[in-house]
Structure formats: C-alpha cells, structure tokens
Amino acid sequence: MTTDVLAAVSSLRGSRRRRHALVLGVLLVGALALGTLALTLGAAGLAPGRALAAVVGAGDATDVFVVQHLRLPRILAALLAGAALALAGALFQSTLRNPLASPDILGVSTGASLGAVWALLGLGVTGLSVAGFAFGGALLAAAAIWLLAWRRGLHSIRFVLVGVGVSYVCGAVLAWLMSRAEVREAQTALLWTIGSVADVRGTPLTILAVGVGVLGCAAAALARTHGPLALGDDNAAALGVRVHRARAAALLVAVSLVAVATAAAGPIAFVALVSPAIARRLLDDGGAALAASAAVGAVLVLTADVLGQHAVPTMSVPAGIVTGLIGAPYLLWLLSGRSDRRTSPA
C-alpha cells in the first residue's frame, strides 16, 4: 500500500514538472517570436533575417542602429519590467493568500508614481534621479501599509484594505500635483502615471536588468516557504517556518521588484494582478507559480507594447494603457465572484 502511494505521489510530481516545463517552453517560444516580430515592425521595416543579424552587429549600419539602439532595448525593457511586476504580484498573492493582493491595488505602484511626479513637478528633478524618487516612493508606500496593517501580526485582509486606502491617498496627492502643473510639465509627468517602455535604455535598462536578476534569485530562494505558508500560519510554524520573517522577506522582495520596474518604466497597470492568475490556470495549480507568472508577465507587457505601437497605424499608445484595457475587465470579473477557484492562490 505504501509503495503504491509513493508511486502515485512520484507520478503526480513528474506530471507537474512536465507541465511546468511545457508551459515555460511555450511562453519562451512566444516571447522569442514576439521579440522577432517587434524587431521587424516600424517605419524602417526589416526582414527577420536582417533584424536578427543586426542584433549581433552584422549587416547594414542603419539596420544595426535601428535594432540595437531603438528596438532591442525597448523589447528587453518590456520583458524585464513585465517579469518583475508579475513576479511581484505572484509573491503578494501567494504570501497574503488573496488574489486581489496586487501592487496596483495596494498602492505600491501609485506610491512609486507619486515619488516620480513629486520629483519632476515639486522639486524640478530630471534624469535618472527621478527613477530614484520613484523607487523611494514605492518603498515608503509599502512601509506605510505595513505599519498601519500590523496588529500583533499581518492579516491579509487588513493588509489589502489598508493598501487600498494608501492607494487612494497617493492618487489624490498625485492628482493635486498634476492639476497645479503647467501643461508642458504635466505632459512630461503623465508617463509616470501610465507606464511605458519606450525610453528605457542605457543606464536605466542596465539597472532594471541587474535588479530583476538579483531579486529574481532572492524570490527563488524564498519559494520553499510558500508551500507551508499556504497551509496557514499555525501549520507553517509547525513545519519549522518562521512565519512573520518569511512573510516579511517575501513582501520586501515583492516591493523591491515593483520599485525597480516602476522606476524604469512607470506603473504598467494590472500586470501584477493578471499574470499570476493566468499562470495558475496554465499550470492547473493553486500554488505560487513564480516562474510561470514571470514568464506570463514578460509576454503580456511585450504583447501590449507591440499592440500599442502598431495596432493603430496613426497612433502610438503606451503599454500601460493596453494592459489597463486588458486588466480592468479581469478585475471586474474577479470582483463579481465568478472566477474559478484555480485563479486563487492556495
């Protein structure tokens, strides 16, 4: 009997690993196909062969300039920002066991936007320093939520409700700053309230890549605590997990991911909310699905950016607007109570 049970468990684990590998493989192929398509589209249209040759510096000098300096950085920024936001959303939702626990709703992204806009309109700061203020704004918003929600422990419902309140406060201050600004200044600051990967290149792109790499490794190291935490605080503690420390570490990594991504590309809406739910459905799993969530987020933001650039020939739309159009109906559906249980983390 014991042998049969062990065989069944081993078979189930093998099936899950194969499904994980298949989903990640399909998403990787999709990202590569979308990236290649994005390299070829634009005013200076390129054949796929020329575009791929230009990636490694071969071919015509004009092709190399267009690909390496204009299109490739934008593609990499979309992939990295999408992966960071989606991974942050998966950490929030898994740690707090709430499908609404997303930095969009909790006010972390709004705090980053407020930091950037305050730097631009209130202090007259420009350049890379604006990204630093965005990073600081996200951390301060998260710290405020943590302090206000803490009552001899961190309860997920209280955390979400406090986060919604902080989001409204940050949004109100943000609107006040925008209303006081001149039209030209407000247009410059507007991108920090929408989210776009159009101008992420050079040092900001390098910082984004390094930040996502380091924080992604940290999230992978914390992944082993998510299974016990999903069983409840008492059961997790019985299994040897230091609950408050594990939850604090996961949320700190999640907030840092949001801060890094938003400091580079602005608050790209709903990626952190939608991507983990899509990943869990693809895996048919109620777990954290960290790697799959990151892959879904990367593909989602790149798709949104390609659609925003080329879906309407005479108009270029930031990726944040496209993801908002995708995510808002999902949020309404989730709030309606019609979502399947598999969309919720265990």
C-alpha positions as CSV (number, residue, x, y, z in Angstrom):
1,M,0.0,0.0,0.0
2,T,2.8,2.4,0.9
3,T,4.6,1.6,-2.3
4,D,1.5,2.4,-4.3
5,V,1.1,5.7,-2.5
6,L,4.7,6.7,-3.1
7,A,4.4,5.7,-6.8
8,A,1.3,7.8,-7.2
9,V,3.0,10.8,-5.5
10,S,6.0,10.4,-7.7
11,S,3.9,10.2,-10.8
12,L,2.0,13.3,-9.8
13,R,5.2,15.3,-9.2
14,G,6.6,14.1,-12.5
15,S,3.4,15.2,-14.3
16,R,3.5,18.6,-12.7
17,R,7.2,19.1,-13.6
18,R,6.5,18.2,-17.2
19,R,3.5,20.6,-17.3
20,H,5.7,23.3,-15.8
21,A,8.4,22.7,-18.4
22,L,5.9,22.7,-21.2
23,V,4.3,25.9,-20.1
24,L,7.6,27.7,-19.7
25,G,8.8,26.4,-23.0
26,V,5.7,27.6,-24.9
27,L,6.0,31.0,-23.2
28,L,9.7,31.3,-24.1
29,V,9.0,30.5,-27.7
30,G,6.2,33.0,-27.7
31,A,8.5,35.7,-26.2
32,L,11.1,35.0,-28.9
33,A,8.5,35.1,-31.7
34,L,7.1,38.4,-30.4
35,G,10.6,39.8,-29.9
36,T,11.5,38.9,-33.5
37,L,8.2,40.5,-34.7
38,A,8.9,43.7,-32.8
39,L,12.4,43.9,-34.3
40,T,10.9,43.9,-37.8
41,L,8.0,46.3,-37.4
42,G,8.2,50.1,-37.7
43,A,8.8,52.9,-40.1
44,A,12.1,51.2,-41.1
45,G,10.7,47.8,-41.8
46,L,13.2,44.9,-41.7
47,A,13.1,41.4,-42.8
48,P,13.5,38.9,-40.0
49,G,16.9,37.8,-41.3
50,R,18.2,41.3,-41.4
51,A,16.8,42.2,-38.0
52,L,18.3,39.1,-36.3
53,A,21.7,39.8,-38.0
54,A,21.6,43.4,-36.7
55,V,21.2,42.1,-33.1
56,V,24.7,40.7,-33.2
57,G,26.1,43.7,-35.1
58,A,26.1,42.2,-38.6
59,G,24.6,43.8,-41.7
60,D,23.9,47.4,-42.7
61,A,25.0,50.1,-40.3
62,T,21.5,51.6,-40.4
63,D,19.9,48.3,-39.5
64,V,22.3,47.8,-36.6
65,F,21.5,51.3,-35.3
66,V,17.7,50.9,-35.5
67,V,17.8,47.4,-33.9
68,Q,20.4,47.9,-31.2
69,H,19.7,51.4,-30.2
70,L,15.9,51.7,-30.7
71,R,14.1,48.4,-30.9
72,L,16.1,45.9,-28.9
73,P,16.3,48.0,-25.7
74,R,12.5,48.5,-25.8
75,I,11.9,44.8,-26.2
76,L,14.3,43.9,-23.3
77,A,12.7,46.6,-21.1
78,A,9.2,45.2,-21.8
79,L,10.3,41.6,-20.9
80,L,12.2,42.7,-17.8
81,A,9.5,45.0,-16.5
82,G,6.7,42.5,-17.2
83,A,8.6,39.7,-15.4
84,A,9.4,41.9,-12.4
85,L,5.8,43.1,-12.0
86,A,4.3,39.7,-12.5
87,L,6.7,38.0,-10.1
88,A,5.9,40.7,-7.5
89,G,2.2,40.1,-8.0
90,A,2.7,36.3,-7.5
91,L,4.6,36.9,-4.3
92,F,2.0,39.3,-2.9
93,Q,-0.9,36.9,-3.8
94,S,0.8,33.8,-2.5
95,T,2.1,35.4,0.7
96,L,-1.2,37.1,1.6
97,R,-3.3,34.3,0.1
98,N,-5.5,36.8,-1.7
99,P,-6.0,37.2,-5.5
100,L,-6.6,40.9,-5.0
101,A,-3.2,41.4,-3.3
102,S,-1.5,43.2,-6.2
103,P,0.8,46.3,-6.1
104,D,-1.7,48.1,-8.4
105,I,-4.4,47.8,-5.8
106,L,-2.3,48.1,-2.7
107,G,-0.8,51.4,-3.5
108,V,2.8,50.4,-4.0
109,S,2.7,51.3,-7.7
110,T,0.9,54.5,-7.0
111,G,3.5,55.4,-4.4
112,A,6.2,55.0,-7.0
113,S,4.3,57.2,-9.4
114,L,3.8,59.8,-6.7
115,G,7.6,59.8,-5.9
116,A,8.5,60.4,-9.6
117,V,5.9,63.1,-10.2
118,W,6.8,64.9,-7.0
119,A,10.4,64.9,-8.1
120,L,9.5,66.2,-11.5
121,L,6.9,68.8,-10.6
122,G,7.7,69.6,-7.0
123,L,11.5,69.6,-6.9
124,G,12.3,70.1,-10.6
125,V,14.5,67.0,-10.7
126,T,15.2,65.3,-14.0
127,G,17.1,62.4,-15.4
128,L,18.0,59.2,-13.5
129,S,17.2,60.8,-10.2
130,V,13.5,60.7,-11.0
131,A,13.8,56.9,-11.0
132,G,15.4,57.0,-7.6
133,F,12.4,59.0,-6.3
134,A,10.0,56.5,-7.8
135,F,11.9,53.7,-6.0
136,G,11.7,55.6,-2.8
137,G,8.0,56.3,-3.2
138,A,7.2,52.6,-3.6
139,L,9.2,51.7,-0.5
140,L,7.6,54.5,1.6
141,A,4.1,53.4,0.5
142,A,4.8,49.8,1.4
143,A,6.3,50.8,4.7
144,A,3.1,52.9,5.5
145,I,0.9,49.9,4.6
146,W,3.0,47.6,6.7
147,L,2.9,49.9,9.8
148,L,-0.8,50.6,9.6
149,A,-1.8,47.0,9.0
150,W,0.4,45.4,11.7
151,R,-1.6,44.2,14.7
152,R,0.5,41.5,16.5
153,G,0.9,40.0,13.1
154,L,0.0,40.7,9.5
155,H,-3.5,39.7,8.4
156,S,-4.1,39.5,4.7
157,I,-7.5,41.2,4.6
158,R,-6.3,44.1,6.8
159,F,-3.2,44.5,4.6
160,V,-5.3,44.7,1.4
161,L,-7.8,47.2,2.9
162,V,-5.0,49.4,4.3
163,G,-3.3,49.2,0.9
164,V,-6.4,50.4,-0.9
165,G,-6.6,53.3,1.5
166,V,-3.0,54.3,0.9
167,S,-3.5,53.9,-2.8
168,Y,-6.4,56.5,-2.7
169,V,-4.3,58.9,-0.6
170,C,-1.3,58.7,-3.1
171,G,-3.7,59.0,-6.0
172,A,-5.3,62.1,-4.5
173,V,-1.9,63.8,-3.9
174,L,-0.8,62.8,-7.4
175,A,-3.9,64.4,-9.0
176,W,-3.3,67.6,-6.9
177,L,0.3,67.8,-8.2
178,M,-0.8,67.3,-11.8
179,S,-3.5,69.9,-11.5
180,R,-1.1,72.5,-10.3
181,A,1.5,71.9,-13.0
182,E,1.8,73.7,-16.4
183,V,0.6,71.8,-19.4
184,R,4.1,71.0,-20.7
185,E,5.3,69.8,-17.3
186,A,2.1,67.8,-16.8
187,Q,2.7,66.0,-20.2
188,T,6.2,65.1,-19.1
189,A,4.9,63.7,-15.8
190,L,1.9,61.9,-17.4
191,L,4.1,58.9,-18.5
192,W,4.9,58.3,-14.8
193,T,1.1,57.7,-14.2
194,I,0.6,55.4,-17.2
195,G,3.7,53.3,-17.8
196,S,5.8,53.0,-20.9
197,V,8.9,51.1,-22.0
198,A,9.5,53.4,-25.0
199,D,12.5,55.3,-23.5
200,V,14.1,52.7,-21.2
201,R,17.7,52.2,-22.5
202,G,21.2,52.7,-21.4
203,T,21.8,53.0,-17.6
204,P,18.1,52.6,-16.6
205,L,17.9,49.4,-18.6
206,T,21.1,48.1,-17.0
207,I,19.8,48.9,-13.5
208,L,16.5,47.2,-14.4
209,A,18.2,44.1,-15.6
210,V,20.6,43.8,-12.6
211,G,17.7,44.5,-10.2
212,V,15.4,41.9,-11.7
213,G,18.2,39.3,-11.8
214,V,19.2,39.8,-8.1
215,L,15.6,40.0,-6.9
216,G,14.6,37.0,-9.0
217,C,17.2,34.9,-7.3
218,A,16.0,36.1,-4.0
219,A,12.4,35.1,-4.9
220,A,13.6,31.7,-6.0
221,A,15.4,31.2,-2.6
222,L,12.1,32.1,-0.8
223,A,10.0,29.8,-2.9
224,R,10.3,26.9,-0.5
225,T,8.4,28.8,2.2
226,H,5.3,29.4,0.1
227,G,4.0,25.8,0.3
228,P,4.0,25.8,4.1
229,L,2.6,29.3,4.3
230,A,-0.3,28.3,2.0
231,L,-1.4,25.8,4.8
232,G,-1.9,28.6,7.3
233,D,0.3,30.3,9.8
234,D,0.0,27.6,12.5
235,N,0.7,24.7,10.2
236,A,3.6,26.6,8.6
237,A,5.1,27.2,12.1
238,A,4.7,23.6,12.9
239,L,6.7,22.7,9.8
240,G,9.5,24.9,11.0
241,V,8.8,28.1,9.0
242,R,9.3,31.4,10.8
243,V,6.0,32.8,9.6
244,H,6.5,36.5,10.2
245,R,10.1,36.5,9.0
246,A,9.2,34.6,5.8
247,R,6.2,36.8,5.0
248,A,8.3,40.0,5.6
249,A,11.1,38.7,3.4
250,A,8.7,37.8,0.5
251,L,6.9,41.1,0.7
252,L,10.2,43.0,0.8
253,V,11.4,41.3,-2.3
254,A,8.0,41.9,-4.0
255,V,8.0,45.6,-3.1
256,S,11.6,45.9,-4.4
257,L,10.6,44.3,-7.7
258,V,7.8,46.7,-8.1
259,A,10.0,49.6,-7.2
260,V,12.7,48.6,-9.7
261,A,10.2,48.0,-12.6
262,T,8.2,51.2,-11.9
263,A,11.4,53.3,-11.5
264,A,12.3,52.3,-15.0
265,A,9.0,52.0,-16.9
266,G,6.4,53.6,-14.7
267,P,3.3,51.8,-13.3
268,I,2.3,49.4,-16.1
269,A,-1.2,48.6,-14.9
270,F,-2.7,45.2,-13.9
271,V,0.3,43.1,-15.0
272,A,1.0,42.1,-11.4
273,L,-2.7,41.3,-10.9
274,V,-3.5,39.3,-14.0
275,S,-0.2,37.4,-14.7
276,P,-0.2,35.1,-11.7
277,A,-3.9,34.1,-12.3
278,I,-3.1,33.3,-15.9
279,A,0.0,31.3,-14.8
280,R,-2.0,29.3,-12.3
281,R,-4.6,28.4,-14.9
282,L,-2.0,27.3,-17.4
283,L,-0.4,25.1,-14.8
284,D,-3.8,24.0,-13.4
285,D,-2.2,24.6,-10.0
286,G,-3.2,26.7,-7.0
287,G,0.4,27.3,-5.9
288,A,2.6,30.4,-6.2
289,A,3.7,29.6,-9.8
290,L,6.5,32.2,-9.5
291,A,8.5,31.3,-12.7
292,A,5.4,30.9,-14.9
293,S,4.0,34.2,-13.6
294,A,7.2,36.0,-14.5
295,A,7.1,34.4,-18.0
296,V,3.5,35.4,-18.5
297,G,4.1,38.9,-17.4
298,A,7.1,39.3,-19.8
299,V,5.0,38.1,-22.7
300,L,2.0,40.2,-21.7
301,V,3.9,43.5,-21.5
302,L,5.8,42.8,-24.8
303,T,2.5,42.0,-26.5
304,A,0.9,45.2,-25.1
305,D,3.8,47.3,-26.3
306,V,3.7,45.8,-29.8
307,L,0.0,46.3,-30.0
308,G,0.3,49.8,-28.7
309,Q,2.9,50.7,-31.3
310,H,1.4,49.0,-34.4
311,A,-2.3,48.1,-33.9
312,V,-3.5,51.6,-34.9
313,P,-1.3,52.8,-37.8
314,T,-1.5,56.5,-37.0
315,M,-1.3,56.2,-33.2
316,S,1.3,55.0,-30.7
317,V,-0.1,54.0,-27.3
318,P,1.9,53.3,-24.1
319,A,2.0,49.7,-23.0
320,G,0.3,50.7,-19.7
321,I,-2.9,51.8,-21.5
322,V,-3.1,48.5,-23.3
323,T,-2.6,46.4,-20.2
324,G,-5.2,48.6,-18.4
325,L,-7.7,47.7,-21.1
326,I,-6.9,44.0,-20.6
327,G,-6.7,44.1,-16.8
328,A,-9.8,46.2,-15.9
329,P,-12.4,43.6,-17.2
330,Y,-10.5,40.9,-15.4
331,L,-10.7,42.8,-12.1
332,L,-14.4,43.4,-12.6
333,W,-14.9,39.6,-13.3
334,L,-12.8,38.8,-10.2
335,L,-14.8,41.1,-8.0
336,S,-18.1,39.7,-9.4
337,G,-17.3,36.4,-7.7
338,R,-17.4,34.3,-10.9
339,S,-13.8,33.4,-11.0
340,D,-12.8,29.8,-10.7
341,R,-11.1,28.7,-7.5
342,R,-8.0,27.8,-9.5
343,T,-7.4,31.5,-10.1
344,S,-6.8,32.0,-6.4
345,P,-3.5,31.1,-4.7
346,A,-3.6,28.2,-2.3
